[in-house]
C-alpha cells in the first residue's frame, strides 16, 4: 500500500520480541516516520 501511494518502505516490518512490530516509511514529501504495532507474541 505504501508503494502504491508513492511512498517507500525504508526498514521492512520487523519483530521486536515481546513488544511488537516496527517499520520505517518515507512519504512522497520525503518525511521519514516509524510505525509500531503492539504484539507481545512477536518473534
mmCIF entry with sequence, helices, sheets and N, C-alpha, C, O atoms, coordinates in Angstrom:
data_MODEL
# 
_entry.id   MODEL 
# 
_entity.id                         1 
_entity.type                       polymer 
_entity.pdbx_number_of_molecules   1 
# 
_entity_poly.entity_id                      1 
_entity_poly.type                           'polypeptide(L)' 
_entity_poly.nstd_linkage                   no 
_entity_poly.nstd_monomer                   no 
_entity_poly.pdbx_seq_one_letter_code       
;(UNK)(UNK)(UNK)(UNK)(UNK)(UNK)(UNK)(UNK)(UNK)(UNK)(UNK)(UNK)(UNK)(UNK)(UNK)(UNK)
(UNK)(UNK)(UNK)(UNK)(UNK)(UNK)(UNK)(UNK)(UNK)(UNK)(UNK)(UNK)(UNK)(UNK)(UNK)(UNK)
(UNK)(UNK)(UNK)(UNK)(UNK)(UNK)(UNK)(UNK)(UNK)(UNK)(UNK)
;
_entity_poly.pdbx_seq_one_letter_code_can   XXXXXXXXXXXXXXXXXXXXXXXXXXXXXXXXXXXXXXXXXXX 
_entity_poly.pdbx_strand_id                 A 
# 
loop_
_entity_poly_seq.entity_id 
_entity_poly_seq.num 
_entity_poly_seq.mon_id 
_entity_poly_seq.hetero 
1 1  UNK n 
1 2  UNK n 
1 3  UNK n 
1 4  UNK n 
1 5  UNK n 
1 6  UNK n 
1 7  UNK n 
1 8  UNK n 
1 9  UNK n 
1 10 UNK n 
1 11 UNK n 
1 12 UNK n 
1 13 UNK n 
1 14 UNK n 
1 15 UNK n 
1 16 UNK n 
1 17 UNK n 
1 18 UNK n 
1 19 UNK n 
1 20 UNK n 
1 21 UNK n 
1 22 UNK n 
1 23 UNK n 
1 24 UNK n 
1 25 UNK n 
1 26 UNK n 
1 27 UNK n 
1 28 UNK n 
1 29 UNK n 
1 30 UNK n 
1 31 UNK n 
1 32 UNK n 
1 33 UNK n 
1 34 UNK n 
1 35 UNK n 
1 36 UNK n 
1 37 UNK n 
1 38 UNK n 
1 39 UNK n 
1 40 UNK n 
1 41 UNK n 
1 42 UNK n 
1 43 UNK n 
# 
_struct_asym.id          A 
_struct_asym.entity_id   1 
# 
_struct_conf.conf_type_id            HELX_P 
_struct_conf.id                      HELX_P1 
_struct_conf.pdbx_PDB_helix_id       AA1 
_struct_conf.beg_label_comp_id       UNK 
_struct_conf.beg_label_asym_id       A 
_struct_conf.beg_label_seq_id        3 
_struct_conf.pdbx_beg_PDB_ins_code   ? 
_struct_conf.end_label_comp_id       UNK 
_struct_conf.end_label_asym_id       A 
_struct_conf.end_label_seq_id        5 
_struct_conf.pdbx_end_PDB_ins_code   ? 
_struct_conf.beg_auth_comp_id        UNK 
_struct_conf.beg_auth_asym_id        A 
_struct_conf.beg_auth_seq_id         3 
_struct_conf.end_auth_comp_id        UNK 
_struct_conf.end_auth_asym_id        A 
_struct_conf.end_auth_seq_id         5 
_struct_conf.pdbx_PDB_helix_class    5 
_struct_conf.details                 ? 
_struct_conf.pdbx_PDB_helix_length   3 
# 
_struct_conf_type.id          HELX_P 
_struct_conf_type.criteria    ? 
_struct_conf_type.reference   ? 
# 
_struct_sheet.id               AA1 
_struct_sheet.type             ? 
_struct_sheet.number_strands   3 
_struct_sheet.details          ? 
# 
loop_
_struct_sheet_order.sheet_id 
_struct_sheet_order.range_id_1 
_struct_sheet_order.range_id_2 
_struct_sheet_order.offset 
_struct_sheet_order.sense 
AA1 1 2 ? anti-parallel 
AA1 2 3 ? anti-parallel 
# 
loop_
_struct_sheet_range.sheet_id 
_struct_sheet_range.id 
_struct_sheet_range.beg_label_comp_id 
_struct_sheet_range.beg_label_asym_id 
_struct_sheet_range.beg_label_seq_id 
_struct_sheet_range.pdbx_beg_PDB_ins_code 
_struct_sheet_range.end_label_comp_id 
_struct_sheet_range.end_label_asym_id 
_struct_sheet_range.end_label_seq_id 
_struct_sheet_range.pdbx_end_PDB_ins_code 
_struct_sheet_range.beg_auth_comp_id 
_struct_sheet_range.beg_auth_asym_id 
_struct_sheet_range.beg_auth_seq_id 
_struct_sheet_range.end_auth_comp_id 
_struct_sheet_range.end_auth_asym_id 
_struct_sheet_range.end_auth_seq_id 
AA1 1 UNK A 8  ? UNK A 16 ? UNK A 8  UNK A 16 
AA1 2 UNK A 20 ? UNK A 26 ? UNK A 20 UNK A 26 
AA1 3 UNK A 32 ? UNK A 38 ? UNK A 32 UNK A 38 
# 
loop_
_atom_site.group_PDB 
_atom_site.id 
_atom_site.type_symbol 
_atom_site.label_atom_id 
_atom_site.label_alt_id 
_atom_site.label_comp_id 
_atom_site.label_asym_id 
_atom_site.label_entity_id 
_atom_site.label_seq_id 
_atom_site.pdbx_PDB_ins_code 
_atom_site.Cartn_x 
_atom_site.Cartn_y 
_atom_site.Cartn_z 
_atom_site.occupancy 
_atom_site.B_iso_or_equiv 
_atom_site.pdbx_formal_charge 
_atom_site.auth_seq_id 
_atom_site.auth_comp_id 
_atom_site.auth_asym_id 
_atom_site.auth_atom_id 
_atom_site.pdbx_PDB_model_num 
ATOM 1   N N  . UNK A 1 1  ? 0.811  -1.198  0.000  1.00 0.00 ? 1  UNK A N  1 
ATOM 2   C CA . UNK A 1 1  ? 0.000  0.000   0.000  1.00 0.00 ? 1  UNK A CA 1 
ATOM 3   C C  . UNK A 1 1  ? 0.856  1.265   0.000  1.00 0.00 ? 1  UNK A C  1 
ATOM 4   O O  . UNK A 1 1  ? 0.533  2.242   -0.676 1.00 0.00 ? 1  UNK A O  1 
ATOM 5   N N  . UNK A 1 2  ? 1.937  1.239   0.754  1.00 0.00 ? 2  UNK A N  1 
ATOM 6   C CA . UNK A 1 2  ? 2.809  2.409   0.827  1.00 0.00 ? 2  UNK A CA 1 
ATOM 7   C C  . UNK A 1 2  ? 3.357  2.749   -0.554 1.00 0.00 ? 2  UNK A C  1 
ATOM 8   O O  . UNK A 1 2  ? 3.280  3.896   -0.994 1.00 0.00 ? 2  UNK A O  1 
ATOM 9   N N  . UNK A 1 3  ? 3.912  1.747   -1.237 1.00 0.00 ? 3  UNK A N  1 
ATOM 10  C CA . UNK A 1 3  ? 4.492  1.972   -2.564 1.00 0.00 ? 3  UNK A CA 1 
ATOM 11  C C  . UNK A 1 3  ? 3.421  2.402   -3.567 1.00 0.00 ? 3  UNK A C  1 
ATOM 12  O O  . UNK A 1 3  ? 3.687  3.246   -4.422 1.00 0.00 ? 3  UNK A O  1 
ATOM 13  N N  . UNK A 1 4  ? 2.232  1.844   -3.477 1.00 0.00 ? 4  UNK A N  1 
ATOM 14  C CA . UNK A 1 4  ? 1.139  2.212   -4.389 1.00 0.00 ? 4  UNK A CA 1 
ATOM 15  C C  . UNK A 1 4  ? 0.756  3.679   -4.237 1.00 0.00 ? 4  UNK A C  1 
ATOM 16  O O  . UNK A 1 4  ? 0.269  4.295   -5.185 1.00 0.00 ? 4  UNK A O  1 
ATOM 17  N N  . UNK A 1 5  ? 0.975  4.239   -3.051 1.00 0.00 ? 5  UNK A N  1 
ATOM 18  C CA . UNK A 1 5  ? 0.645  5.639   -2.785 1.00 0.00 ? 5  UNK A CA 1 
ATOM 19  C C  . UNK A 1 5  ? 1.824  6.562   -3.046 1.00 0.00 ? 5  UNK A C  1 
ATOM 20  O O  . UNK A 1 5  ? 1.719  7.768   -2.822 1.00 0.00 ? 5  UNK A O  1 
ATOM 21  N N  . UNK A 1 6  ? 2.961  6.015   -3.522 1.00 0.00 ? 6  UNK A N  1 
ATOM 22  C CA . UNK A 1 6  ? 4.118  6.834   -3.859 1.00 0.00 ? 6  UNK A CA 1 
ATOM 23  C C  . UNK A 1 6  ? 5.176  6.907   -2.776 1.00 0.00 ? 6  UNK A C  1 
ATOM 24  O O  . UNK A 1 6  ? 6.185  7.590   -2.952 1.00 0.00 ? 6  UNK A O  1 
ATOM 25  N N  . UNK A 1 7  ? 4.972  6.223   -1.659 1.00 0.00 ? 7  UNK A N  1 
ATOM 26  C CA . UNK A 1 7  ? 5.955  6.225   -0.577 1.00 0.00 ? 7  UNK A CA 1 
ATOM 27  C C  . UNK A 1 7  ? 6.947  5.091   -0.744 1.00 0.00 ? 7  UNK A C  1 
ATOM 28  O O  . UNK A 1 7  ? 6.930  4.374   -1.744 1.00 0.00 ? 7  UNK A O  1 
ATOM 29  N N  . UNK A 1 8  ? 7.820  4.937   0.259  1.00 0.00 ? 8  UNK A N  1 
ATOM 30  C CA . UNK A 1 8  ? 8.843  3.894   0.214  1.00 0.00 ? 8  UNK A CA 1 
ATOM 31  C C  . UNK A 1 8  ? 9.048  3.320   1.612  1.00 0.00 ? 8  UNK A C  1 
ATOM 32  O O  . UNK A 1 8  ? 9.137  4.070   2.584  1.00 0.00 ? 8  UNK A O  1 
ATOM 33  N N  . UNK A 1 9  ? 9.121  2.014   1.714  1.00 0.00 ? 9  UNK A N  1 
ATOM 34  C CA . UNK A 1 9  ? 9.445  1.368   2.975  1.00 0.00 ? 9  UNK A CA 1 
ATOM 35  C C  . UNK A 1 9  ? 10.962 1.385   3.097  1.00 0.00 ? 9  UNK A C  1 
ATOM 36  O O  . UNK A 1 9  ? 11.655 0.787   2.274  1.00 0.00 ? 9  UNK A O  1 
ATOM 37  N N  . UNK A 1 10 ? 11.490 2.067   4.123  1.00 0.00 ? 10 UNK A N  1 
ATOM 38  C CA . UNK A 1 10 ? 12.934 2.172   4.273  1.00 0.00 ? 10 UNK A CA 1 
ATOM 39  C C  . UNK A 1 10 ? 13.489 1.099   5.208  1.00 0.00 ? 10 UNK A C  1 
ATOM 40  O O  . UNK A 1 10 ? 14.640 0.690   5.057  1.00 0.00 ? 10 UNK A O  1 
ATOM 41  N N  . UNK A 1 11 ? 12.696 0.643   6.164  1.00 0.00 ? 11 UNK A N  1 
ATOM 42  C CA . UNK A 1 11 ? 13.038 -0.517  7.003  1.00 0.00 ? 11 UNK A CA 1 
ATOM 43  C C  . UNK A 1 11 ? 11.800 -1.396  7.031  1.00 0.00 ? 11 UNK A C  1 
ATOM 44  O O  . UNK A 1 11 ? 10.755 -0.995  7.542  1.00 0.00 ? 11 UNK A O  1 
ATOM 45  N N  . UNK A 1 12 ? 11.923 -2.596  6.480  1.00 0.00 ? 12 UNK A N  1 
ATOM 46  C CA . UNK A 1 12 ? 10.788 -3.510  6.411  1.00 0.00 ? 12 UNK A CA 1 
ATOM 47  C C  . UNK A 1 12 ? 10.306 -3.903  7.799  1.00 0.00 ? 12 UNK A C  1 
ATOM 48  O O  . UNK A 1 12 ? 11.044 -3.819  8.781  1.00 0.00 ? 12 UNK A O  1 
ATOM 49  N N  . UNK A 1 13 ? 9.068  -4.329  7.854  1.00 0.00 ? 13 UNK A N  1 
ATOM 50  C CA . UNK A 1 13 ? 8.460  -4.789  9.105  1.00 0.00 ? 13 UNK A CA 1 
ATOM 51  C C  . UNK A 1 13 ? 9.378  -5.793  9.788  1.00 0.00 ? 13 UNK A C  1 
ATOM 52  O O  . UNK A 1 13 ? 9.824  -6.766  9.181  1.00 0.00 ? 13 UNK A O  1 
ATOM 53  N N  . UNK A 1 14 ? 9.649  -5.535  11.066 1.00 0.00 ? 14 UNK A N  1 
ATOM 54  C CA . UNK A 1 14 ? 10.493 -6.452  11.820 1.00 0.00 ? 14 UNK A CA 1 
ATOM 55  C C  . UNK A 1 14 ? 9.921  -6.623  13.215 1.00 0.00 ? 14 UNK A C  1 
ATOM 56  O O  . UNK A 1 14 ? 9.269  -5.726  13.750 1.00 0.00 ? 14 UNK A O  1 
ATOM 57  N N  . UNK A 1 15 ? 10.172 -7.777  13.787 1.00 0.00 ? 15 UNK A N  1 
ATOM 58  C CA . UNK A 1 15 ? 9.678  -8.071  15.129 1.00 0.00 ? 15 UNK A CA 1 
ATOM 59  C C  . UNK A 1 15 ? 10.614 -7.511  16.181 1.00 0.00 ? 15 UNK A C  1 
ATOM 60  O O  . UNK A 1 15 ? 11.835 -7.582  16.039 1.00 0.00 ? 15 UNK A O  1 
ATOM 61  N N  . UNK A 1 16 ? 10.051 -6.962  17.219 1.00 0.00 ? 16 UNK A N  1 
ATOM 62  C CA . UNK A 1 16 ? 10.777 -6.637  18.439 1.00 0.00 ? 16 UNK A CA 1 
ATOM 63  C C  . UNK A 1 16 ? 10.198 -7.599  19.463 1.00 0.00 ? 16 UNK A C  1 
ATOM 64  O O  . UNK A 1 16 ? 9.116  -7.360  20.001 1.00 0.00 ? 16 UNK A O  1 
ATOM 65  N N  . UNK A 1 17 ? 10.921 -8.696  19.738 1.00 0.00 ? 17 UNK A N  1 
ATOM 66  C CA . UNK A 1 17 ? 10.382 -9.769  20.573 1.00 0.00 ? 17 UNK A CA 1 
ATOM 67  C C  . UNK A 1 17 ? 9.790  -9.276  21.895 1.00 0.00 ? 17 UNK A C  1 
ATOM 68  O O  . UNK A 1 17 ? 10.412 -8.509  22.630 1.00 0.00 ? 17 UNK A O  1 
ATOM 69  N N  . UNK A 1 18 ? 8.574  -9.740  22.171 1.00 0.00 ? 18 UNK A N  1 
ATOM 70  C CA . UNK A 1 18 ? 7.886  -9.386  23.406 1.00 0.00 ? 18 UNK A CA 1 
ATOM 71  C C  . UNK A 1 18 ? 7.268  -8.004  23.412 1.00 0.00 ? 18 UNK A C  1 
ATOM 72  O O  . UNK A 1 18 ? 6.603  -7.629  24.377 1.00 0.00 ? 18 UNK A O  1 
ATOM 73  N N  . UNK A 1 19 ? 7.478  -7.234  22.342 1.00 0.00 ? 19 UNK A N  1 
ATOM 74  C CA . UNK A 1 19 ? 6.966  -5.858  22.269 1.00 0.00 ? 19 UNK A CA 1 
ATOM 75  C C  . UNK A 1 19 ? 5.973  -5.715  21.126 1.00 0.00 ? 19 UNK A C  1 
ATOM 76  O O  . UNK A 1 19 ? 4.814  -5.366  21.350 1.00 0.00 ? 19 UNK A O  1 
ATOM 77  N N  . UNK A 1 20 ? 6.421  -5.984  19.892 1.00 0.00 ? 20 UNK A N  1 
ATOM 78  C CA . UNK A 1 20 ? 5.540  -5.825  18.745 1.00 0.00 ? 20 UNK A CA 1 
ATOM 79  C C  . UNK A 1 20 ? 6.298  -5.738  17.434 1.00 0.00 ? 20 UNK A C  1 
ATOM 80  O O  . UNK A 1 20 ? 7.399  -6.274  17.301 1.00 0.00 ? 20 UNK A O  1 
ATOM 81  N N  . UNK A 1 21 ? 5.703  -5.065  16.479 1.00 0.00 ? 21 UNK A N  1 
ATOM 82  C CA . UNK A 1 21 ? 6.243  -4.949  15.123 1.00 0.00 ? 21 UNK A CA 1 
ATOM 83  C C  . UNK A 1 21 ? 6.599  -3.497  14.832 1.00 0.00 ? 21 UNK A C  1 
ATOM 84  O O  . UNK A 1 21 ? 5.943  -2.575  15.317 1.00 0.00 ? 21 UNK A O  1 
ATOM 85  N N  . UNK A 1 22 ? 7.655  -3.304  14.025 1.00 0.00 ? 22 UNK A N  1 
ATOM 86  C CA . UNK A 1 22 ? 8.155  -1.966  13.727 1.00 0.00 ? 22 UNK A CA 1 
ATOM 87  C C  . UNK A 1 22 ? 8.545  -1.875  12.257 1.00 0.00 ? 22 UNK A C  1 
ATOM 88  O O  . UNK A 1 22 ? 9.047  -2.845  11.688 1.00 0.00 ? 22 UNK A O  1 
ATOM 89  N N  . UNK A 1 23 ? 8.321  -0.729  11.645 1.00 0.00 ? 23 UNK A N  1 
ATOM 90  C CA . UNK A 1 23 ? 8.743  -0.464  10.264 1.00 0.00 ? 23 UNK A CA 1 
ATOM 91  C C  . UNK A 1 23 ? 8.994  1.035   10.114 1.00 0.00 ? 23 UNK A C  1 
ATOM 92  O O  . UNK A 1 23 ? 8.444  1.842   10.864 1.00 0.00 ? 23 UNK A O  1 
ATOM 93  N N  . UNK A 1 24 ? 9.832  1.402   9.136  1.00 0.00 ? 24 UNK A N  1 
ATOM 94  C CA . UNK A 1 24 ? 10.091 2.811   8.824  1.00 0.00 ? 24 UNK A CA 1 
ATOM 95  C C  . UNK A 1 24 ? 9.634  3.090   7.396  1.00 0.00 ? 24 UNK A C  1 
ATOM 96  O O  . UNK A 1 24 ? 9.816  2.268   6.499  1.00 0.00 ? 24 UNK A O  1 
ATOM 97  N N  . UNK A 1 25 ? 9.040  4.262   7.204  1.00 0.00 ? 25 UNK A N  1 
ATOM 98  C CA . UNK A 1 25 ? 8.441  4.663   5.925  1.00 0.00 ? 25 UNK A CA 1 
ATOM 99  C C  . UNK A 1 25 ? 8.952  6.052   5.537  1.00 0.00 ? 25 UNK A C  1 
ATOM 100 O O  . UNK A 1 25 ? 9.225  6.884   6.403  1.00 0.00 ? 25 UNK A O  1 
ATOM 101 N N  . UNK A 1 26 ? 9.081  6.299   4.224  1.00 0.00 ? 26 UNK A N  1 
ATOM 102 C CA . UNK A 1 26 ? 9.339  7.650   3.703  1.00 0.00 ? 26 UNK A CA 1 
ATOM 103 C C  . UNK A 1 26 ? 8.179  7.993   2.795  1.00 0.00 ? 26 UNK A C  1 
ATOM 104 O O  . UNK A 1 26 ? 7.851  7.218   1.897  1.00 0.00 ? 26 UNK A O  1 
ATOM 105 N N  . UNK A 1 27 ? 7.547  9.143   3.008  1.00 0.00 ? 27 UNK A N  1 
ATOM 106 C CA . UNK A 1 27 ? 6.389  9.506   2.191  1.00 0.00 ? 27 UNK A CA 1 
ATOM 107 C C  . UNK A 1 27 ? 6.808  10.302  0.955  1.00 0.00 ? 27 UNK A C  1 
ATOM 108 O O  . UNK A 1 27 ? 7.999  10.502  0.714  1.00 0.00 ? 27 UNK A O  1 
ATOM 109 N N  . UNK A 1 28 ? 5.844  10.744  0.189  1.00 0.00 ? 28 UNK A N  1 
ATOM 110 C CA . UNK A 1 28 ? 6.115  11.431  -1.084 1.00 0.00 ? 28 UNK A CA 1 
ATOM 111 C C  . UNK A 1 28 ? 6.739  12.812  -0.900 1.00 0.00 ? 28 UNK A C  1 
ATOM 112 O O  . UNK A 1 28 ? 7.251  13.390  -1.859 1.00 0.00 ? 28 UNK A O  1 
ATOM 113 N N  . UNK A 1 29 ? 6.700  13.348  0.326  1.00 0.00 ? 29 UNK A N  1 
ATOM 114 C CA . UNK A 1 29 ? 7.307  14.656  0.598  1.00 0.00 ? 29 UNK A CA 1 
ATOM 115 C C  . UNK A 1 29 ? 8.624  14.506  1.360  1.00 0.00 ? 29 UNK A C  1 
ATOM 116 O O  . UNK A 1 29 ? 9.109  15.460  1.968  1.00 0.00 ? 29 UNK A O  1 
ATOM 117 N N  . UNK A 1 30 ? 9.200  13.295  1.321  1.00 0.00 ? 30 UNK A N  1 
ATOM 118 C CA . UNK A 1 30 ? 10.481 12.963  1.939  1.00 0.00 ? 30 UNK A CA 1 
ATOM 119 C C  . UNK A 1 30 ? 10.461 13.035  3.469  1.00 0.00 ? 30 UNK A C  1 
ATOM 120 O O  . UNK A 1 30 ? 11.500 13.248  4.093  1.00 0.00 ? 30 UNK A O  1 
ATOM 121 N N  . UNK A 1 31 ? 9.288  12.859  4.069  1.00 0.00 ? 31 UNK A N  1 
ATOM 122 C CA . UNK A 1 31 ? 9.180  12.754  5.522  1.00 0.00 ? 31 UNK A CA 1 
ATOM 123 C C  . UNK A 1 31 ? 9.414  11.306  5.910  1.00 0.00 ? 31 UNK A C  1 
ATOM 124 O O  . UNK A 1 31 ? 8.872  10.400  5.277  1.00 0.00 ? 31 UNK A O  1 
ATOM 125 N N  . UNK A 1 32 ? 10.213 11.077  6.941  1.00 0.00 ? 32 UNK A N  1 
ATOM 126 C CA . UNK A 1 32 ? 10.505 9.738   7.439  1.00 0.00 ? 32 UNK A CA 1 
ATOM 127 C C  . UNK A 1 32 ? 9.760  9.540   8.759  1.00 0.00 ? 32 UNK A C  1 
ATOM 128 O O  . UNK A 1 32 ? 9.753  10.426  9.614  1.00 0.00 ? 32 UNK A O  1 
ATOM 129 N N  . UNK A 1 33 ? 9.141  8.384   8.916  1.00 0.00 ? 33 UNK A N  1 
ATOM 130 C CA . UNK A 1 33 ? 8.441  8.111   10.169 1.00 0.00 ? 33 UNK A CA 1 
ATOM 131 C C  . UNK A 1 33 ? 8.373  6.615   10.415 1.00 0.00 ? 33 UNK A C  1 
ATOM 132 O O  . UNK A 1 33 ? 8.503  5.810   9.493  1.00 0.00 ? 33 UNK A O  1 
ATOM 133 N N  . UNK A 1 34 ? 8.168  6.259   11.670 1.00 0.00 ? 34 UNK A N  1 
ATOM 134 C CA . UNK A 1 34 ? 8.083  4.858   12.061 1.00 0.00 ? 34 UNK A CA 1 
ATOM 135 C C  . UNK A 1 34 ? 6.657  4.467   12.392 1.00 0.00 ? 34 UNK A C  1 
ATOM 136 O O  . UNK A 1 34 ? 5.838  5.297   12.785 1.00 0.00 ? 34 UNK A O  1 
ATOM 137 N N  . UNK A 1 35 ? 6.383  3.191   12.224 1.00 0.00 ? 35 UNK A N  1 
ATOM 138 C CA . UNK A 1 35 ? 5.089  2.617   12.580 1.00 0.00 ? 35 UNK A CA 1 
ATOM 139 C C  . UNK A 1 35 ? 5.338  1.521   13.597 1.00 0.00 ? 35 UNK A C  1 
ATOM 140 O O  . UNK A 1 35 ? 6.290  0.751   13.469 1.00 0.00 ? 35 UNK A O  1 
ATOM 141 N N  . UNK A 1 36 ? 4.488  1.449   14.604 1.00 0.00 ? 36 UNK A N  1 
ATOM 142 C CA . UNK A 1 36 ? 4.639  0.453   15.661 1.00 0.00 ? 36 UNK A CA 1 
ATOM 143 C C  . UNK A 1 36 ? 3.284  -0.185  15.917 1.00 0.00 ? 36 UNK A C  1 
ATOM 144 O O  . UNK A 1 36 ? 2.269  0.503   16.031 1.00 0.00 ? 36 UNK A O  1 
ATOM 145 N N  . UNK A 1 37 ? 3.282  -1.519  16.008 1.00 0.00 ? 37 UNK A N  1 
ATOM 146 C CA . UNK A 1 37 ? 2.068  -2.265  16.344 1.00 0.00 ? 37 UNK A CA 1 
ATOM 147 C C  . UNK A 1 37 ? 2.381  -3.166  17.530 1.00 0.00 ? 37 UNK A C  1 
ATOM 148 O O  . UNK A 1 37 ? 3.265  -4.019  17.450 1.00 0.00 ? 37 UNK A O  1 
ATOM 149 N N  . UNK A 1 38 ? 1.661  -2.981  18.626 1.00 0.00 ? 38 UNK A N  1 
ATOM 150 C CA . UNK A 1 38 ? 1.887  -3.783  19.817 1.00 0.00 ? 38 UNK A CA 1 
ATOM 151 C C  . UNK A 1 38 ? 1.461  -5.238  19.567 1.00 0.00 ? 38 UNK A C  1 
ATOM 152 O O  . UNK A 1 38 ? 0.379  -5.498  19.041 1.00 0.00 ? 38 UNK A O  1 
ATOM 153 N N  . UNK A 1 39 ? 2.314  -6.158  19.946 1.00 0.00 ? 39 UNK A N  1 
ATOM 154 C CA . UNK A 1 39 ? 2.031  -7.596  19.855 1.00 0.00 ? 39 UNK A CA 1 
ATOM 155 C C  . UNK A 1 39 ? 3.062  -8.320  20.719 1.00 0.00 ? 39 UNK A C  1 
ATOM 156 O O  . UNK A 1 39 ? 4.179  -8.581  20.274 1.00 0.00 ? 39 UNK A O  1 
ATOM 157 N N  . UNK A 1 40 ? 2.681  -8.643  21.954 1.00 0.00 ? 40 UNK A N  1 
ATOM 158 C CA . UNK A 1 40 ? 3.635  -9.262  22.874 1.00 0.00 ? 40 UNK A CA 1 
ATOM 159 C C  . UNK A 1 40 ? 4.086  -10.635 22.391 1.00 0.00 ? 40 UNK A C  1 
ATOM 160 O O  . UNK A 1 40 ? 5.069  -11.167 22.906 1.00 0.00 ? 40 UNK A O  1 
ATOM 161 N N  . UNK A 1 41 ? 3.394  -11.224 21.412 1.00 0.00 ? 41 UNK A N  1 
ATOM 162 C CA . UNK A 1 41 ? 3.781  -12.509 20.859 1.00 0.00 ? 41 UNK A CA 1 
ATOM 163 C C  . UNK A 1 41 ? 4.731  -12.417 19.671 1.00 0.00 ? 41 UNK A C  1 
ATOM 164 O O  . UNK A 1 41 ? 5.098  -13.442 19.095 1.00 0.00 ? 41 UNK A O  1 
ATOM 165 N N  . UNK A 1 42 ? 5.140  -11.192 19.291 1.00 0.00 ? 42 UNK A N  1 
ATOM 166 C CA . UNK A 1 42 ? 6.042  -11.009 18.147 1.00 0.00 ? 42 UNK A CA 1 
ATOM 167 C C  . UNK A 1 42 ? 7.367  -11.704 18.407 1.00 0.00 ? 42 UNK A C  1 
ATOM 168 O O  . UNK A 1 42 ? 7.912  -11.631 19.509 1.00 0.00 ? 42 UNK A O  1 
ATOM 169 N N  . UNK A 1 43 ? 7.888  -12.388 17.375 1.00 0.00 ? 43 UNK A N  1 
ATOM 170 C CA . UNK A 1 43 ? 9.182  -13.069 17.484 1.00 0.00 ? 43 UNK A CA 1 
ATOM 171 C C  . UNK A 1 43 ? 10.027 -12.812 16.284 1.00 0.00 ? 43 UNK A C  1 
ATOM 172 O O  . UNK A 1 43 ? 11.152 -13.306 16.203 1.00 0.00 ? 43 UNK A O  1 
# 
